[in-house]
Amino acid sequence: KLSADISWLLGFTVGDGNYNKSNDDYRIEWSGHVNAIECFENVQRIINNDFGYDIKIYPKNKTKKDFSNIRACVFSKKIREHFLKLGLDYVTCENKTIPSSIFKESVQNKMAIISGLIDSDGCVDKTGVRIVIKSEKFSHTVQMLLLNTGVISTVRKDYPDAYCVHIQGPSLQILKQHLNLINKEKKFKLELLVNTNGKTNNDYIPNRTLLQDFLEVVPFY
């Protein structure tokens, strides 16, 4: 059974992690901007608490003395094989996805993996919350996971080589209620956005065969 911590770590790893190598070093590496330092500290805490490993956070490029980007990595057969059992295969960025087993988890764990995705590949601005994803297939998988928690979203190709999952309107209230963002800046922006956003949500529900599931989990106000 997954914990909320491991679910968040899965989401953050899918977003900012590199786990495509299948050789004997069993390396998993996370990289990102120093503004997300609290997320990397959360990775440290979870890896230590759940697996007993101490990992350090480094500048991503020491030789260039670039301290604006950071990384953390762990070399562990135990951790990599555990992730593999959860469905995190050896894949490149273009083929990343959410393990299908997540759809059978509790709403809390589903929201935890979504929190990890937003902490890594998400942004919050005046229009709503966006999760930037490399592949179209993965973006629709995220859309369906959101719907499974009562959150309506849309998918658009906002960049030449990436897709965006957009969350706006009343669904932001659901996110605020159930997300557990670690990134303090994104969490603060979401609070402000929900308090000031009054836009009507005109998004549609993808795959209407899931309408019954949606009605069972969506809160009514």
ABEGO torsion letter per residue (X at the ends): XBBAAAAAAAAAAAAABBAABABAAGBBBBBBBAAAAAAAAAAAAAAAAAAGBBBBBBBABAAAGBAABBBBBBBBAAAAAAAAAAGBBBBBAAABBBBAAAAABBAAAAAAAAAAAAAAABBBBAAEBBBBBABAAAAAAAAAAAAAAGBBBBBBBABAABBBBBBBEAAAAAAAAABBBABAAAAAAAAAAAAABABBBABBBBGAAAAAAAAAABBBX
